[in-house]
């Protein structure tokens, strides 16, 4: 009898540890399900795979943030999906980041900037606060870097004209050659160190806006 009690206790301990490890590893996915179920997130992160790969509930330590990242998508897709993926959810604030996929596939600056402007205009018209995260450089790609600079110049001008906040991650994670290797997992995507820097900037914006 005592032997079976010990076996049962050991089994239960292993089960509890396994569940705890699983919950820790997948905590952001679990929290995202909770946010979706609860509905009406206060914060939406909207962008491409760089946004999608962020573990935002853990990074921001909040349960009212929805990861609306759309891997592989361009600003055209962001505009087309904006109503269902952002506006209909009625967030207080939307952090927008995109453009690098446009640059990779050769979308012109005129089109890219036009789509971005339409996205920000629609957010403003819907009484949702847009915050732009400027497009991050790729590693060691001078042609891409030139295009990123042109897009970011447009975005800074738009934000200044409309009194919007923008986040410039390149100040922290890039140098004259582009994205620093210490903040990258590949040519384009960010590692945990970069996301922690990004999250600190987001927290500062949220504090400033009282959200």
N, C-alpha and C positions, 0 to 999 in steps of 0.2 A: 504493500500500500504506500509506504513512504517512498519507494523507488518511483512509482507512477506519479506521485505528487511532484517529485523533483523533476522528472521528465516533462510534466505538464508546465511547471514553472519556467524551465529552460525554453521550451517551445514558445510559450507566451512572450518571454523576453526577446527571443529572436524575432518573433512576429512584430512586436512593438518597435524594435530597432529598425527592421526592414521597412515598415510603414513610415517611420520618421525619416529615414534616408531618402525614400521615394518622394516624400512630401517636400524635403529640402531641395532635392535636385529639380523637381518639377513645380516648385512653389509659384513661379511666375505664370506658368501655363494654368495652374489651378486657380490663381487669383484672377487671371484674365477671364476664365469661365465664370467666376463669381461676378466680375464687373459686367460682363455681357448679360448675365441672368438678372442682375439688379437693375440694369438699364440706366439711362441718363447720366453717363459719366461727365464729370466736371471738366476733365482734360482729355483731349485726344491727340495722340502722336500720329501724324499723317505724313507718309513719305514712302520711299522705296525700301529695298532690302536693308539698307543701313539703319533705317528706322525700325524695320520689322525685327531685326536681330537684337534690339535693345530689350532688356528685361526690366520694363519700366515700373511695374508695381514695386519691385525690389529696389531698383535704383532710386526711385523717388520716395519710397517708404509710404505709399498711399494706396488706398483701395478704390479710388475714384478716377483712375487713369486707364484709358483704353488704348491698346496698341493697334493702330489702324494702318500699319505698314503694309505696302503692296509690292512684294519683290518683283523686280524686272519691269516695273511700270515706269512710264514717262509722264511728263506734266500733262500731256493730252489725256491720258488715262485718269490722272488725279482729278482733272476737271470733270470728266464724264461721270466719275463715281462719287463726286463730292457730296451730292444731295443725300444719297443713301448711306454713305460711310461716315459723314460728318454732320451735315446740317440737320437731317432728320433725327439725330440723337441729342440735339440741343445742348452741346457742351458750353461751358463758359469760355473756354479758351482752346485754341487749336495750334499746336506747334507744327509748322509745315517745313518739310525739307525735301528737295528734289532737284532734278536737273542733270545729274551725272549720267543717267541712262540716256537722256536726250543727246548729250554730247557724244557718248559712246557710239550711238547709232546714226549720228550725223544730222540731227534736227537743227534747223537754222536758228540763229539767235532771235530773229523776228518772231518765229512761231513759238519758240520756247518762252520768250518773255511775254508774248501775248497770252499764252495759256496760264502762266504764273500770275499775271495781272488779273485775269478773269477769276482765278481761284480766290485771290485775296479780296477782290471786289465783292464776290458773292458771300464770303465770310463776313465782311463788314456789313453788307446789306442784311444779313441774317442775325445781326447783333452778337456775333461770335468774335472774340478777340483773336486776331491772327498774330502769331509770333513766327518770324522767319528765321530758320537756321540756315545761314549762308552755305552754299554748296562747298563741300570739302574737296580739296585737291586729291588727285590720284598720285601714286608714287612715280617720280622720275618720268613724267610725260609732259614735255614742254607744250605740245599742241593742245592737249586737254587743259593744261593750266591756263593757257591764254583764253580759252573758251570759258572756263570757270570764272576768271577775272572779269570778263565782259558781262556774264550773267550776274555776278555778285555786285558789280557797279550799278547795274540796273535795279537790283533788289534794294540796295542801300538807298538809292535815290527815291524809289517808291516808298520805302519805310519812312524816310525823312519827310517826304511831302505829305504823308498821311499820319504822321506822328505815331508810327508803329515801332515796336521793339524788335530788334534782330539780334541773333547770337552769332558771333564770328568764331567758330571753332578753330579755324586756321591759325589764329593768333597763338593757340596753345599746342596744337599738334602737327603743325606744318612748318617748313622752312622754305628757303628760296628754290629748292628743287621739288617741293611738293610734300605730300604726306610723309611724315617721319616713320621709319621702320619700327621704331619702338612703340608706335600706336596703331600698327596695322597687322592684320592677319593675312592680307594679300595686297594686291595693287590698289584696291578700292575700299575694302571693308575695314572696320575698326575693331580693335581689341577691347578688353575690359577696362584697361587704363583710360582709353579715350572716352568710353561711355561714362565713366565716373566723372571725368571733367565736364562732359556734356550735361550730365545730371546736376552737377553743382550750378552750372549756369541757368538751367531750367528752374531749380529751386529758388535762385535769386530773383528770377522774373516772377515766379508765383508769389513770393513774399512781397515784392514791390507792388503787385496788383491785388494783394489781399485775397488770394485764392488758395 
